[in-house]
Structures are given as C-alpha cells and as structure tokens.
C-alpha cells in the first residue's frame, strides 16, 4: 500500500504484518527521505486498515483488497482518501491467464501494459514538473490499453478467465489512470510489495508472533530495518550501534537521534 499525504491462543497468534505505509519520493527528486512503516493485525478483516488511516487524507495506492473499499467511499472529516490502483496487479492477472492457457488475447493485453511502462520509463527520476509533463506519453499508452480492453470484452464470455482479468482493470479505470495526472504518483505499488517480500519468503519460520504484543513489536522492528535499507544504511551495523548506545544510558528524549537517516548523517 502506498500513501501519499497531500499537505486467541496466547502463544499461537498468527502474524499478519504488512507495509501499510511506504514513502519514497526519489523517482521525482523529492526532498523527503524514504521510509516504510508496518502495522500488525491479528487477521485480515476489512476494518483493519481503517484504524491506522483514521486521520489520513490524500492518495492511497494499493491492490484490490476489499478492506480498502470503505476508505474511498463517503465523506470524511479529515478529508478524502483517493484511490490509486496498481498496474502490476493487472498485468499479473493477464500473465497468469496467458501462462496457463496460452491466450493470445491475454498476451496482447500484456504487451499493451508493457507499453505503458516503456512510456513511464521516460519520466523516471525527472523533476516533478517535467515528470508530470512527460506523463502525456503514459496517458496515451493507458488510453490505448482501455480501448483494446473494451473491444476485447465484447468478444469474450463473461465467465472466461481472460475476461475476468481484463475486467479487473476496466473496473479500476479511473484509479489506474490517476498516476498520469500527478508526477508524485507511481503506476504501481511495487516498492511496497517488495518491502513484504522478505517476510513472505520466510513466513514458515515465523508464522506465529507469540502474541499480539509480539506482532506489534515485530512490525516496529520491520519498520526500522526497512527504513534503514531504504536510506542506504546497513541494518546490522545500525542496530548493533543503537543497542549499544541505549545500553550505555541514552536518554529517552534523544532516542529520535538514533533513527536510521539521522544515524547515517552522524556516521558521515
């Protein structure tokens, strides 16, 4: 999930930790340091994302998890949450159909999405204004995909797997196009997905967090380690030094000085 702010059994609690916040402005030369924050939840019920986002307004980029739907609907006192969908999830659904069935229709859709990313490559790492202007090429590629999608759906059975994959994108047309309108946005939430990759690969080793408190502490540790990695800091070296400083009596009101970005500057 990508956010962008505008202005039971006590010893067998299943861990459900995911990167609910990831901020990385390097693709448009933003000045804010990159960071990742994980939140622990004991399950995947739809109301779980609402608590950490209760006071948030702005853009929210995520997959099609139904738990986010209520966040986009209705009025909120703190301001609206605007959905930004993910093109990688659309491509993955088409790719799975092509791989499993050899569908030429699915392959055609994949190539059109690849064209979006080719256009997007022209805007990567440019200053914000220039990046936004360059998004005209991305918008043209997005519009070409949806013209194809509308035509392809006319010739497919509603229960066809390829049709379902195409419809996943079509029903999110507005949210998938939104990145073309703002240079701060990305076509996908791959960076957030990548933050979760290490947890997913090793989850058989740590399926159970021990308790809800254990899950919350794990989320905090993941947040610090991933933020260190984002900022080019060796997590092991950082953690070893920070734990030593705390053991030596670091005052609680100066703990913030040990955050990865500040720690990196002090080492330099």
N, C-alpha and C positions, 0 to 999 in steps of 0.2 A: 504494500500500500504506500502510495506516495502522497504526502501532504505538502501543500504549499500555501502558507498563510498569506493573505492579501493584507496588506498592512498587517469425601466419603469414607473411604477407608483411609485411616490416618497415615498409614505407611505405604499406600499404593494409590497416590493421586496422579492421574495421568497428566503429563506435561503438555501444555498447549501454548507454546511460545512462538510468537511471530513478530516480524518487524513492522509494527503499526505506524512507525514514522521513520522516514528516511529523507534527508535533505542533502542535496548535492547540486550546487549551482555551477560547477566547473565547466559544464558544456556551454554556458553563455557568459563565462568570465565574471560570474557573480562574486561578491566580496565575502560572503558568509562562509565560514569553514564547514565542510561536510560533516554530517553526524547521522547516527542511527539510534533509534530507541525501540526496545522490545517491551511488550506487555504480556504478562501471563494471564491466561484464563483457564478455568477448570474444564471448560467444554467449548463447543462452537455454536452456542445458542445465539440467535440473531441480535439479542440486546447487548452482547458483549462489547462490540465496537463503540457503542454509544457513550459509555462512561468516559473513556479517555478523550473522546471528541466532543464532550458536552459543551465546552467553551470555545470550540474551534470554528472558524469560518474561513472559506477560501476554496481552493481546488483540492480534490481528493482523487488520486489515481489508484485504481485497484482492479482486481479481476472481477468476475461476475458473481462473487459470493453474495447470496441473498441477504445476508445480515447487514449489508451496507445500504440496501434499498431505502429503508426508512430515513436514513440520513439525508437523502437527496430530496425528500418529499416534504411539503408543507412549509410553514413559516417557522423561523427560529429567532428568538430574541437576540441572540448573539450574531446573527447573520446567516446567510445561506451557505451550504456546502455544495459545491459544483462538481459534478461527476466528470472525470476524465478517464476514458476507457483505455484498454491495453491492446495494441495491435499484435503483440506476440501471442497472446492467448487466442486471437482469431486465427492466426497463421497455424498455430499448433493443432487446432481442430481440423483444419483443412489438410494439414500434413498427415495426420493420423488416418484420415479417410483415404488419401492417396496411397499411403504406405500399405493399408490393409486391403484396398480394393483395386488399386491402380487407376482410379478415376481420372480421366483427362480433364474433367470439369474442375475437380479439386486442384489438379496441377496448374490449371490456368489461373485459378484464384491465388495460389501461392506465388506465381510469377508476378502478378499484379501487386501483391503486398511487398514483394521484394523490390519492385519499382518505387514504392513509397520510401523504403529505406535507402535506396540509391539516391533519391532526391534529398532525403533528410541528411545524408552524409555531406552535402554541400553546405549545410548550415551549422554543422557541429563545430563547437569551440569558437564561434564568432561572437563579437559583442552583441548585446541584447537587441539593439535596434536593427543591426544588419542581419542578425539571425532571423528576426521576425520578417524582414523583407524577403529573405531567401526562402521562407516557408511557402511562397507562392508556388514553387515547383512541387512541394509536398502536397499542397492542396489539390493541384491538378491531378496528381497520381491518386489521391484519395477519391476524388470525384470519378476518375476512370474506374476504380475498383467498384464503386457502388453502382455505376451504370451497368457494368458487367454482372454484378450480383442480382440486380433487379431482373435482368434478362434471363439469367441462369435459373432463377427461381420459377419463372413462368413455365419452364420445360421440365421441372422435376416434381416428383411426387412429394407431398408434404411430409411423408414418413421416411423418405430417403435420407440416409446418413449425411450425404453431401449437402442436401437441402438444409438439414439441421445446423450443420457447420456454418453455412452461409447466413442462415437466419440469425445465428448468434451475433454476427457482425452487423447485419442490417438493423436489428432491433436496438443497436447501440450507435447508430449512425452519428447522431449529434455529439455524443460523448467521444467518439473516435475521431471526429473532425476537430475537436476543440483545441488540440495541440497546435493546429495550423494558425490559430488566432493569437497566440501568446508565446513569445520566444522563451519564456521561462519553463514551459511545459515540454514533456518528452512524449514520443509516440508510444512508449510502453513503460512499465514499471519493473524492468529487468534488474535494475540495481537493487531494488527491494527484494526481488526474488532471489538474487544472488546472496543477499545477506542471510537468507534462510537455508541456503544450500548445505552448509556445514552441519547444521542441526539435523536436516533431513537425512543426510548421508550416515550420520552416527546415531540416529534415534533409537536403534535397537539396544544401544549401550546405555541410554539414559531416558527410556520411555517414561519412567516414573520419577517424579521430582521429590517424593517423600512426603510432601505436604504442600498446602497452598503457599505457605510462607517460603518453602524451599523453591517453589516455582517462581515466586516474585523475586527472590534473590538471584535465581538463575537468569531471569530476564534483565535485571540490573547489570549483572556481570557481562552478559552478551552485549548489552548496550555500550558499555565502556570499551570492551575489546574491539567491537566492530568499528566504533568511532576512532579508536587508535589506528586501526588498519586504514580507515579512510584518509587519515591525516599523515600517512607515511610513517607512523610510529610503530616500532617493534613491540607488540603487546607483552611479550615475556619480559623484555628489558624494562618496560614502563611499569609493569605490575610488580616486579622484584624491587625496583627503586621506591615505588609508592608505599608498598607494605613495610619496607624498612623505615621510611620516614615516619609513618604512622606509629610503628612500634617504638620509635625514638621520642614520641611525645608531640607529634604535630598537633597544634591547636585546632579544635573543631572548626573554628571560624576561618581557617585558612586551607581547608580541605579543597575548596574550589581551585586553588592554585595548582593542584596536582592533576587536574583534568588533562586528557591527552594532548590537546592543542597547546595549552599553556606550558605543560611539561616539556613538550618538544622545543618550544621557544627558549626555555630556560637552559636546555642542553646545548642549544646552538650558541 
